[in-house]
Amino acid sequence: MASSARLFIAAPIAPPVKRTLEEWTRQLSNELPFRKWTHPLDYHITLQFLGETSPETRSQIDQALPGVAAMHPPFVLSLGKLGYFGPNRSPQILWAGVEGETAPLLSLHRSTVQAMQKLGFMPEDRPYRAHITLARKYIGSAPWPSSSLPGMLSTEDLETAWSVNEIVLYQSHSGQRPMYETLSTYPLAGNTLNDPTK
């Protein structure tokens, strides 16, 4: 009997932009001690976290998401400023924000949540805030340099913009690096090539 899997739905990050984020985290890790830095292959923008999901429900998700993706054309995002979640003294998550065509991203998020709610997945109570997780659990002894974060990184000769052409269903494998496995991809409207390298 097949077991349940820990799943989430996300907008992927193009490989050149993943390399930019990898360079950023290389710079940041010299300045900011965090317990865990995100593996470069694991960068993404979560649309909805699903959690432990049975094979039967996974099949229903696979049937629902193509329709969600088909309602939305591709759109362009770019990397934004750094931010963090958690207490000022000891943030839990360091993230990169997203800019560009964020209205289509929010619309895609809403459509995803609505479709998943029909399958029994409840929306989160907190407002949606699109971000790319870079690191978890600040462990530094020095004060957290929140005021200097936006000026710590260089974008010279680095790719910071990409087209979101699809949504992805991922499985999370705790304790592995990289942690996230692509299970299925669903092309957005007009993205007939569905090329994951774009």
RODREN-427741 format. One record per residue (C-alpha): residue number from 1; x, z, y; chain; residue in three letters. Coordinates in nm, 4 decimals, always signed. Layout:
<pts>
n xx zz yy chain res
NUM X Z Y A ALA
...
</pts>
This chain:
<pts>
n xx zz yy chain res
1 +0.0000 +0.0000 +0.0000 A MET
2 +0.1407 -0.1042 +0.3373 A ALA
3 +0.2178 +0.1767 +0.5795 A SER
4 +0.1325 +0.2059 +0.9464 A SER
5 +0.3725 +0.0886 +1.2160 A ALA
6 +0.4473 +0.2095 +1.5688 A ARG
7 +0.3474 -0.0825 +1.7933 A LEU
8 +0.3327 -0.1810 +2.1585 A PHE
9 +0.2563 -0.4950 +2.3594 A ILE
10 +0.4985 -0.6131 +2.6273 A ALA
11 +0.6106 -0.8908 +2.8564 A ALA
12 +0.9602 -1.0007 +2.7494 A PRO
13 +1.2685 -1.0348 +2.9697 A ILE
14 +1.4616 -1.3630 +2.9679 A ALA
15 +1.8119 -1.3422 +2.8117 A PRO
16 +2.0029 -1.4154 +3.1375 A PRO
17 +1.8196 -1.1296 +3.3099 A VAL
18 +1.8863 -0.9024 +3.0129 A LYS
19 +2.2536 -0.9744 +3.0675 A ARG
20 +2.2142 -0.8731 +3.4334 A THR
21 +2.0522 -0.5475 +3.3274 A LEU
22 +2.3320 -0.4915 +3.0781 A GLU
23 +2.5860 -0.5328 +3.3586 A GLU
24 +2.3881 -0.2956 +3.5786 A TRP
25 +2.3775 -0.0284 +3.3107 A THR
26 +2.7514 -0.0717 +3.2519 A ARG
27 +2.8050 +0.0088 +3.6205 A GLN
28 +2.5510 +0.2903 +3.6228 A LEU
29 +2.6791 +0.4616 +3.3104 A SER
30 +3.0082 +0.5257 +3.4894 A ASN
31 +2.8207 +0.7125 +3.7636 A GLU
32 +2.5146 +0.8619 +3.5964 A LEU
33 +2.5286 +1.0498 +3.2641 A PRO
34 +2.2168 +0.9894 +3.0535 A PHE
35 +2.1668 +1.0894 +2.6928 A ARG
36 +2.0536 +0.7421 +2.5848 A LYS
37 +2.0945 +0.3976 +2.7399 A TRP
38 +1.8579 +0.1180 +2.6378 A THR
39 +2.0078 -0.1441 +2.4063 A HIS
40 +2.0287 -0.4793 +2.5919 A PRO
41 +1.8034 -0.6495 +2.3346 A LEU
42 +1.5340 -0.3864 +2.3921 A ASP
43 +1.4618 -0.4514 +2.7625 A TYR
44 +1.0925 -0.5298 +2.8223 A HIS
45 +0.7933 -0.4522 +3.0438 A ILE
46 +0.5331 -0.2570 +2.8502 A THR
47 +0.1753 -0.3792 +2.8877 A LEU
48 +0.0251 -0.1231 +2.6512 A GLN
49 +0.1625 +0.1290 +2.4055 A PHE
50 -0.0441 +0.1372 +2.0856 A LEU
51 +0.1331 +0.3912 +1.8658 A GLY
52 +0.0880 +0.4238 +1.4905 A GLU
53 -0.1232 +0.1297 +1.3764 A THR
54 -0.2610 +0.0421 +1.0340 A SER
55 -0.2082 -0.3029 +0.8771 A PRO
56 -0.5812 -0.3707 +0.9125 A GLU
57 -0.5780 -0.2980 +1.2839 A THR
58 -0.2561 -0.4987 +1.3230 A ARG
59 -0.4479 -0.7976 +1.1870 A SER
60 -0.7199 -0.7429 +1.4477 A GLN
61 -0.4572 -0.7250 +1.7207 A ILE
62 -0.3139 -1.0570 +1.6036 A ASP
63 -0.6585 -1.2096 +1.6341 A GLN
64 -0.7238 -1.0673 +1.9808 A ALA
65 -0.3980 -1.1288 +2.1668 A LEU
66 -0.3926 -1.5110 +2.1576 A PRO
67 -0.7155 -1.5075 +2.3578 A GLY
68 -0.5711 -1.2598 +2.6065 A VAL
69 -0.2583 -1.4700 +2.6587 A ALA
70 -0.4569 -1.7933 +2.6909 A ALA
71 -0.6415 -1.6544 +2.9959 A MET
72 -0.3226 -1.6173 +3.1996 A HIS
73 -0.0766 -1.8832 +3.3191 A PRO
74 +0.2976 -1.8128 +3.3327 A PRO
75 +0.4276 -1.6301 +3.6385 A PHE
76 +0.7639 -1.5399 +3.7884 A VAL
77 +0.9068 -1.1899 +3.8227 A LEU
78 +1.2367 -1.0602 +3.9557 A SER
79 +1.4285 -0.7374 +3.9245 A LEU
80 +1.3530 -0.4757 +4.1864 A GLY
81 +1.5047 -0.1480 +4.2960 A LYS
82 +1.5969 +0.1371 +4.0692 A LEU
83 +1.3641 +0.4319 +4.0267 A GLY
84 +1.3060 +0.7252 +3.7996 A TYR
85 +1.0338 +0.9330 +3.6355 A PHE
86 +1.0528 +1.3077 +3.6037 A GLY
87 +1.1817 +1.6002 +3.8096 A PRO
88 +1.4191 +1.5279 +4.0983 A ASN
89 +1.6881 +1.7483 +3.9461 A ARG
90 +1.6738 +1.6063 +3.5939 A SER
91 +1.4915 +1.2711 +3.5615 A PRO
92 +1.3626 +1.1742 +3.2205 A GLN
93 +1.3723 +0.7967 +3.2671 A ILE
94 +1.5853 +0.5677 +3.4831 A LEU
95 +1.4221 +0.2292 +3.5377 A TRP
96 +1.4447 -0.1022 +3.7186 A ALA
97 +1.1351 -0.2060 +3.9071 A GLY
98 +0.9880 -0.5557 +3.9138 A VAL
99 +0.8985 -0.7758 +4.2094 A GLU
100 +0.7694 -1.1286 +4.2561 A GLY
101 +0.4300 -1.2318 +4.1188 A GLU
102 +0.3194 -0.8817 +4.0291 A THR
103 -0.0545 -0.9500 +4.0750 A ALA
104 -0.0630 -1.1775 +3.7650 A PRO
105 +0.1306 -0.9103 +3.5754 A LEU
106 -0.1289 -0.6475 +3.6664 A LEU
107 -0.4061 -0.8859 +3.5659 A SER
108 -0.2369 -0.9458 +3.2297 A LEU
109 -0.2040 -0.5703 +3.1821 A HIS
110 -0.5746 -0.5182 +3.2521 A ARG
111 -0.6776 -0.7930 +3.0108 A SER
112 -0.4536 -0.6471 +2.7407 A THR
113 -0.5954 -0.2976 +2.7855 A VAL
114 -0.9536 -0.4257 +2.7795 A GLN
115 -0.8950 -0.6218 +2.4592 A ALA
116 -0.7243 -0.3298 +2.2881 A MET
117 -0.9953 -0.0865 +2.3966 A GLN
118 -1.2404 -0.2875 +2.1861 A LYS
119 -1.0164 -0.2110 +1.8873 A LEU
120 -1.0160 +0.1628 +1.9571 A GLY
121 -0.7014 +0.1976 +2.1731 A PHE
122 -0.7777 +0.4075 +2.4797 A MET
123 -0.6207 +0.3294 +2.8197 A PRO
124 -0.3749 +0.5760 +2.9693 A GLU
125 -0.5089 +0.8101 +3.2360 A ASP
126 -0.2188 +0.7505 +3.4739 A ARG
127 -0.1971 +0.4377 +3.6919 A PRO
128 +0.0001 +0.1460 +3.5494 A TYR
129 +0.3497 +0.1104 +3.6957 A ARG
130 +0.5446 -0.1870 +3.5648 A ALA
131 +0.9108 -0.1088 +3.5000 A HIS
132 +1.2052 -0.1758 +3.2696 A ILE
133 +1.3487 +0.1381 +3.1114 A THR
134 +1.7283 +0.1539 +3.1428 A LEU
135 +1.8101 +0.5076 +3.0279 A ALA
136 +1.6514 +0.8332 +2.9141 A ARG
137 +1.7248 +1.2001 +2.9845 A LYS
138 +1.9678 +1.2742 +3.2676 A TYR
139 +2.2304 +1.5221 +3.1463 A ILE
140 +2.4618 +1.5371 +3.4478 A GLY
141 +2.5699 +1.8630 +3.6068 A SER
142 +2.5966 +1.7082 +3.9543 A ALA
143 +2.2846 +1.6735 +4.1721 A PRO
144 +2.0744 +1.3638 +4.1017 A TRP
145 +2.1708 +1.0965 +4.3624 A PRO
146 +1.8185 +0.9628 +4.4189 A SER
147 +1.8794 +0.8589 +4.7803 A SER
148 +2.1725 +0.6317 +4.6890 A SER
149 +2.0188 +0.4562 +4.3863 A LEU
150 +1.9017 +0.1339 +4.5584 A PRO
151 +2.2512 +0.0612 +4.6902 A GLY
152 +2.4464 +0.1211 +4.3724 A MET
153 +2.4135 -0.2236 +4.2135 A LEU
154 +2.5391 -0.5739 +4.2876 A SER
155 +2.3375 -0.8913 +4.2232 A THR
156 +2.6121 -1.1386 +4.3128 A GLU
157 +2.6381 -1.4182 +4.0525 A ASP
158 +2.3728 -1.2477 +3.8371 A LEU
159 +2.0321 -1.3783 +3.7280 A GLU
160 +1.7495 -1.1591 +3.8550 A THR
161 +1.4370 -1.3799 +3.8252 A ALA
162 +1.2598 -1.5192 +3.5220 A TRP
163 +0.9318 -1.6762 +3.4122 A SER
164 +0.6995 -1.4738 +3.1915 A VAL
165 +0.5687 -1.7322 +2.9450 A ASN
166 +0.4347 -1.5137 +2.6661 A GLU
167 +0.3424 -1.1649 +2.5554 A ILE
168 +0.4977 -0.9993 +2.2539 A VAL
169 +0.3827 -0.7507 +1.9913 A LEU
170 +0.6754 -0.5215 +1.9097 A TYR
171 +0.7363 -0.2639 +1.6401 A GLN
172 +0.9440 +0.0418 +1.7262 A SER
173 +1.1986 +0.1658 +1.4708 A HIS
174 +1.3055 +0.5169 +1.5675 A SER
175 +1.6773 +0.5846 +1.5328 A GLY
176 +1.7808 +0.2185 +1.5159 A GLN
177 +1.9733 +0.0112 +1.7721 A ARG
178 +1.8251 -0.2169 +1.8792 A PRO
179 +1.5039 -0.0225 +1.8338 A MET
180 +1.2359 -0.2894 +1.8861 A TYR
181 +1.1443 -0.5696 +1.6465 A GLU
182 +0.9419 -0.8731 +1.7559 A THR
183 +0.6425 -0.9113 +1.5262 A LEU
184 +0.4434 -1.1851 +1.7022 A SER
185 +0.4529 -1.3831 +2.0253 A THR
186 +0.1519 -1.5226 +2.2105 A TYR
187 +0.2100 -1.8035 +2.4647 A PRO
188 +0.0450 -1.7819 +2.8036 A LEU
189 -0.1827 -2.0643 +2.9181 A ALA
190 +0.0043 -2.3914 +2.9563 A GLY
191 +0.3170 -2.2670 +2.7807 A ASN
192 +0.2921 -2.5107 +2.4942 A THR
193 +0.6615 -2.4938 +2.4049 A LEU
194 +0.6626 -2.1137 +2.3700 A ASN
195 +1.0427 -2.1184 +2.3948 A ASP
196 +1.1688 -1.7550 +2.3814 A PRO
197 +1.4942 -1.8527 +2.5523 A THR
198 +1.3207 -1.9547 +2.8753 A LYS
</pts>
